[in-house]
Amino acid sequence: MKLVFAHDHTFYKYNNQFYSSGGLSKEILERYTSVFEEVVVISRQIEIKKFDNNLTLASTERVKFIKVPNFKKMGNIYKVLKSKKIIKNVISKTDALIARLPSSIGSMAVSLAKKMQKPYLTEMVACPWDALWNHSIKGKFIAPFVYLGTKKKVQQSNNVVYVTNKFLQKRYPTNGDSINCSNVALTEFSDKVLSLRLKRINDMKTKDKIIIGTTAAVNVKYKGQQYVIEALGHLKKKGHLKFEYQLVGAGDQSFLKSIAKKYNVIDEIKFLGPLPHEDVFNWLESIDLYAQPSRQEGLPRALIEAMSRGLPAFGANTAGIPELLEQEFIVSNTRSNVKEICSILLNFTKEKMKAQSRRNFEESKKYERNIIERRRNKFFKKFRSHV
């Protein structure tokens, strides 16, 4: 049986192999080939001349990649029509569709599959309202239309996989069959990790610097690092000098650097750039607190990975973040959020850090790969049985 998978994800082509910058690696795509004999991925592509070591292999057996033009820019009718023709042609030659939403390619694929009476399943991985509303003035204009369109598609879908436990289900309900199944799949849990974390906390001295960390693109404003930077500025002004903020992630750093200069904390902010995924875990073990201040998420992989290293953490009241952390460590998405971050940082005692270290480590175990993949695989097989 032949499946088409549709999403806006950009794959990088190098020496006839395809790579991903994250999210759709070889291991992720193999969850589809474990149920379907052949998978055709329709997505964006960029051909590169020089290999980037931060990329992850996506090419694998029985997976074919088809390029779709980027038709997201308004008014590009030619690209829209060309994309529609490509997607329609691929769907006509396959037995079923799995579309990851929100995405322009996924949304178009669902509409075409419905017209062609092809069975389809939707994966709801993020909130388009949050993404667009917190993006720009143009985003605020588009947000209601994309929100309503996505909501209608999910509502009418017979099969939906949600990455959150509650948030996306409530905002984008379906009349069909559904399952909550995170895209995060951790493979290693060791009590030694927790023991080392607790020892690090125990050994902290009052004068020691507390290192806060965030893994996210640094050129996307809705990731929210600016709020933590501003909070450190307020704390420094009041004489609290023990905090350092380390940022892992690609992108133009100029906006966040301007915020750091504005609040006189440029020396307290360290931009580490992108790190290979395997190196991120080593970095997580070198920091003291993890922050997830973003205003758009599904269920953040970065936060769960930090929790699996026994890191105390705090985050914004966004999407699935409150499903992961205790309410005391959730900050609002209002003008009070900077003040709330300051309060959390000042009230993180050793005992509280140790309690959250244990609690977060145990919570992360819910995202053990074998448990999640068995549930997802069962749902996919049920979908296939009705194709």
Buried (B, 14 or more C-beta within 10 A) or exposed (E): EBBBBBBBBBBBBBEEBBBBBBBBBBBBBBBBBEBBEBBBBBBBBEEEEEEEEBBBEBBBEBBBBBBBBBBBEEEBEEBBEBBBEBBBEBBEEBBBBBBBBBBBBBBBBBBBBBEEEBBBBBBBBBBBBBBBBBBEEEBEEBBEEBBEBBBEBBEEBBBBBBBBBEBBBEBBBBEBBBBBBBBBBBEEBEEEBBEBBBEBBEEEEEEEEBBBBBBBBBBBBBBBBBBBBBBBBBBBEEEBEBBBBBBBBBBEBEBBBEBBEEBEBBEBBEBBEBBEEEEBBEBBBEBBBBBBBBBBBBBBBBBBBBBBBBBBBBBBBBBBBBBBBBEEBBBEBEEEBBBBBBBBBEEBEEEBBBEBBBBBBEBBEBBBEEBBBEBBBEBBEBBBEEB
